[in-house]
């Protein structure tokens, strides 16, 4: 299960995103395949329905998904 770290402007902090869960939700909402760009230059770039998104937050917002539902929280014991 891959994770990505991004700074979220709305939350004003860096968040860890469960990429698989987010992409699955976008695929279901879009009804089309979602393509992740694999090069290091575009590590967080995703194409969905012919549109490119530079980060996972923008992708979630475009499909009216709350990025907080796809974050991973760590608990210290």
N, C-alpha and C positions, 0 to 999 in steps of 0.2 A: 504494500500500500504506500505509494509515494506521497510525500508531503512537500509543500513549498512554503517558504517564508516570504511574506510581503508586508510592506508598511501600509496600513489602512488609514486613509485621511479621516474618515468618519469616526473611527474608534481612537484615532491619534496614538496608535501603537502598532508594533509589528505583531502579526498573527501567523500561526501555522495553519495551513489549509490542507484538508484531506482532498487531494486532487481527484482521485478516483470517484469519490462520492459526488463532487461538484460536476465533473464531466458527465457522469451518469444522469444527473438531474437535468443538465442542459440538453443532452441527447433526447431525453424524454420530452422536454418542453419544445425543442426545435423539430423533432421528428426527422432529423438528419444527423449524419455523422459529424463528429467534432474532431478536428485534427490538431494535435499538439506539435509544435515545432521543436525538433530535437537538437538543433545546433546550440552551442553555448551562447552565441550572440543573441538568440531569441528564446532563452530558456523558459520564460513564462508566457510566450506568445501562443495564442490559440486562434484557429480559424473555425468559424461556425456559420453556416449558411452564406458562405462567400465573404464574410466580414472578418477582419482581423482585430483581435483584442490584445493589447499589450500587457495585460495583467489579469489575474483571476477575478479580482474585484470588479473590473469593468465588464467582464464576461457575465458574472452573476447579476450585476445591475441591469444589463441588457435584457436578461430573461426574467427579470423581476424576482430574483432569488435573493434571500438575505444571506450574505457571505458568512455571518455569524453561525448559521446552521451547519456550515462546513468547516469550522475551525476545530483544531485539536487542542485540548487543554492538557497541560501537564500538572500533575499533583505531586508535590514533594512529600515524602513520608519521613 
